[in-house]
Amino acid sequence: MLRLIKLSKLIGRVRGMDKRPDENPTQQVKDRLHEAFDSQIPNFASYNLVAGTGIAGSGGLKVIGYRRQPAELIIAPINASSLEASEDAININNTNVNQLAELSDGGYEIAISTGRVFRFIVPEAPSIDLHVDDAVSIGATLDQKSDAEDFADFMDHFMNTIEGTENFV
């Protein structure tokens, strides 16, 4: 019986069905955030991902995908309870960006041609709750210090690209 339970647990994990955080809640959070982003983006492997926290009118958790060639961002809003996509991901590139700004608190503001404005920060160690069920939540902290630094470098490049001080590649 014990072997059967272990085997079914392994099969569930392989199929992506084991959503219990009993072994590593941080990895479970990472997996769910990746899944929320990857399920919406056909070429998801070409993006670096960071977790962002919305501020002001664009509050909430976001998975932010970015790449340098071609320079673009994809913002995927996430439902904080289920860690699933809460709406369609938004592609931001030189064709639809109206404004980019680095805020005094280290965050960013991005306005696009539809009138939508995103304000967010990319913390080095965001704390995200993993809701196991209606009564149980487990806190997980993501270590994304080097990713947050890389994202800041990307945003410098992206802003310079949009301003025309760097080539858009």
C-alpha positions as CSV (number, residue, x, y, z in Angstrom):
1,M,0.0,0.0,0.0
2,L,2.8,2.4,0.8
3,R,4.5,1.9,-2.6
4,L,1.1,2.5,-4.3
5,I,0.7,5.8,-2.5
6,K,4.2,7.0,-3.3
7,L,3.8,5.9,-6.9
8,S,0.4,7.7,-7.3
9,K,2.0,10.8,-5.6
10,L,4.8,10.7,-8.2
11,I,2.4,10.2,-11.1
12,G,0.3,13.2,-9.9
13,R,3.4,15.4,-9.8
14,V,4.5,14.3,-13.2
15,R,1.1,15.1,-14.6
16,G,1.1,18.5,-12.8
17,M,-1.8,17.5,-10.7
18,D,-0.3,17.5,-7.2
19,K,-1.0,21.0,-5.9
20,R,-0.2,20.3,-2.3
21,P,2.5,22.4,-0.8
22,D,3.6,19.8,1.7
23,E,7.1,19.5,0.5
24,N,8.1,23.0,-0.8
25,P,5.6,25.8,-0.8
26,T,8.1,28.2,-2.5
27,Q,8.5,25.8,-5.4
28,Q,4.7,25.3,-5.6
29,V,4.2,29.1,-5.9
30,K,6.9,29.4,-8.6
31,D,5.3,26.5,-10.5
32,R,1.9,28.0,-10.4
33,L,3.1,31.5,-11.4
34,H,5.0,29.9,-14.4
35,E,1.9,28.0,-15.3
36,A,-0.3,31.1,-15.3
37,F,2.2,32.9,-17.6
38,D,3.1,30.0,-19.8
39,S,-0.5,29.0,-20.5
40,Q,-1.2,32.4,-22.1
41,I,2.1,32.9,-24.1
42,P,2.9,30.6,-27.0
43,N,6.6,31.4,-26.9
44,F,6.9,31.6,-23.1
45,A,10.4,30.2,-23.0
46,S,11.9,33.3,-24.6
47,Y,11.0,35.5,-21.6
48,N,12.6,36.0,-18.3
49,L,10.0,36.2,-15.5
50,V,9.7,38.2,-12.3
51,A,6.9,38.6,-9.8
52,G,5.7,42.1,-9.5
53,T,3.3,43.8,-7.1
54,G,0.9,46.4,-8.4
55,I,0.6,49.7,-6.7
56,A,-2.0,52.5,-6.9
57,G,-4.7,51.8,-9.5
58,S,-3.1,48.7,-10.9
59,G,-2.8,46.7,-7.6
60,G,-2.3,43.0,-7.3
61,L,0.2,40.3,-8.1
62,K,1.6,40.1,-11.6
63,V,4.0,37.9,-13.5
64,I,6.1,40.1,-15.7
65,G,7.8,38.5,-18.7
66,Y,10.5,40.5,-20.5
67,R,13.0,40.0,-23.3
68,R,15.6,42.2,-24.9
69,Q,15.2,41.0,-28.5
70,P,12.8,42.2,-29.6
71,A,12.4,44.4,-26.5
72,E,9.1,43.9,-24.9
73,L,7.2,43.2,-21.7
74,I,4.2,41.0,-21.0
75,I,2.2,41.7,-17.9
76,A,0.1,38.8,-16.7
77,P,-2.2,39.8,-13.8
78,I,-2.6,37.0,-11.3
79,N,-5.4,36.1,-8.9
80,A,-3.7,36.2,-5.5
81,S,-5.9,33.4,-4.1
82,S,-5.6,30.8,-6.8
83,L,-2.3,32.0,-8.4
84,E,-4.0,31.7,-11.8
85,A,-4.3,34.3,-14.5
86,S,-7.0,36.8,-13.5
87,E,-7.2,38.4,-17.0
88,D,-5.5,38.1,-20.3
89,A,-1.8,39.0,-20.5
90,I,-0.9,42.3,-22.0
91,N,2.0,42.7,-24.5
92,I,3.9,46.0,-24.3
93,N,6.3,47.0,-27.0
94,N,7.3,50.0,-29.1
95,T,4.0,49.8,-31.0
96,N,1.7,50.4,-28.0
97,V,3.7,52.1,-25.2
98,N,2.8,55.7,-24.6
99,Q,4.8,56.4,-21.4
100,L,7.5,54.7,-19.3
101,A,8.7,56.1,-16.0
102,E,10.8,54.9,-13.1
103,L,9.1,56.0,-9.9
104,S,10.9,57.5,-6.9
105,D,10.2,54.3,-4.9
106,G,12.0,52.2,-7.4
107,G,8.8,51.0,-9.1
108,Y,7.7,51.6,-12.7
109,E,4.8,53.2,-14.5
110,I,3.8,52.1,-18.0
111,A,1.0,53.6,-20.0
112,I,-0.2,52.0,-23.2
113,S,-2.2,53.2,-26.2
114,T,-5.4,51.8,-24.9
115,G,-5.3,54.1,-21.9
116,R,-4.3,51.4,-19.4
117,V,-1.7,52.3,-16.9
118,F,0.4,49.8,-14.9
119,R,2.3,50.8,-11.7
120,F,4.3,48.1,-10.1
121,I,7.4,47.2,-8.2
122,V,9.6,44.1,-8.6
123,P,10.7,43.3,-5.0
124,E,13.8,41.2,-4.4
125,A,11.9,38.9,-2.1
126,P,8.1,39.0,-2.5
127,S,6.0,37.1,0.0
128,I,3.1,35.3,-1.7
129,D,0.5,33.2,0.1
130,L,-0.3,29.8,-1.2
131,H,-3.9,29.0,-0.5
132,V,-4.2,25.2,0.1
133,D,-7.9,25.4,0.8
134,D,-10.5,27.8,2.3
135,A,-9.0,27.5,5.7
136,V,-5.2,27.0,5.1
137,S,-2.7,29.4,3.6
138,I,1.1,29.0,3.6
139,G,3.4,31.9,3.1
140,A,6.3,31.5,0.6
141,T,9.0,34.0,-0.1
142,L,10.6,34.1,-3.6
143,D,14.2,34.9,-3.8
144,Q,14.4,37.0,-7.0
145,K,17.2,39.4,-6.1
146,S,19.3,38.8,-9.2
147,D,16.2,38.7,-11.4
148,A,15.0,42.0,-10.0
149,E,18.4,43.5,-10.8
150,D,18.3,42.1,-14.3
151,F,14.8,43.5,-14.7
152,A,16.0,46.9,-13.7
153,D,18.7,46.7,-16.3
154,F,16.2,45.6,-18.9
155,M,13.9,48.6,-18.0
156,D,16.8,51.0,-18.5
157,H,17.3,49.5,-21.9
158,F,13.6,49.5,-22.7
159,M,13.2,53.1,-21.7
160,N,16.3,54.1,-23.7
161,T,14.9,52.2,-26.7
162,I,11.5,53.9,-26.6
163,E,13.2,57.3,-26.2
164,G,15.4,56.5,-29.2
165,T,18.7,56.7,-27.4
166,E,19.3,53.0,-28.1
167,N,18.5,50.8,-31.1
168,F,15.3,48.8,-30.9
169,V,16.3,45.2,-31.3
